[in-house]
Amino acid sequence: MILGVGAFVVIVLVILLLIRKNPEDKGLLPYGMKDASASDFNAEDNIVRGVTFANAKKSLAFYSMFLFLFFMTAVGSFAQHIAPYAIVNGYTIEFAGQVLGYFMIGMLVGSLAFGFLTDKMGVRNTGYMSMSVGIISVLLLIFIPGNAAVFSVGIGLFGFVTASIGTLGPLLTTAIFGTKEYSQIYATIAIGLATAGIVALPGYGYIYDITGNYQIVLYMIIAMLIINIILITFAFKGKKILESKGQYN
């Protein structure tokens, strides 16, 4: 009850006092726009470019991104099973709660890092890196679950990768489809987010009930991360197809 009331108060205060509907309300320009009074201003820079929703929804890039978000959310859904997985491996309830803290720290670091990494490495390479870190984290949980330190590191890295659901997805969508009709495109692609949560979260529990362990689930997560690497490649290939057809302008 305390947590619920506290969240309500904070959310209401943020909405009323901090959120602004328009960049102009805070003396800013829309993201990507340049000041017309600047010495290096070029009118071409302020043209909104991208793909229309009508063209995007028929493209390879669109379905690649839909599946990417589906599988990424399915991967992240395992977070709800971290504590049971720790207990299954002989750890105490206290330790299970502790590693959930490491997971949250990993998410915090990831949420802050993905924007920075995208600026430095490009969104495609950041996506590849994130999925690779995810694979490493799950391998640690599969093959060295009995070492508390390694287990904690694996969970922390998994939290880092899980942060990409809310950060890497929008960044990839913008990089591939542009900003012209981003809101419509991302809103439709994001259906994969909700669908995956509905399917994966109980699905992992059913698999555990049937098999008595999480090994199959963890191997499934590795498979989904590998598929996501392929899907990122397909998404950018789809962008080139859109450009070659003159639909990205």
Buried (B, 14 or more C-beta within 10 A) or exposed (E): EEEEEEEEEEEEEEEEEEEEEEEEEEEEEEEEEEEEEEEEEEEEEBEEEBBBBEBBBEBBBBBBBBBBBBBBBBBBBBBBBBBBBBEBBEBEEEBBEBBBEBBBBBBEBBBEBBBEBBEEEEBBEBBBBBBBBBBBBBEBBBEEBEEBEBBBBBBBBBBBBBBBBBBBBBBBBBBBBBBBBBEBBBEBBBEBBEBBBEBBBEBBBEBBEEEEEBBEBBEBBBEBBBBBBEBBBBBBEBBEEBEEEEBBE
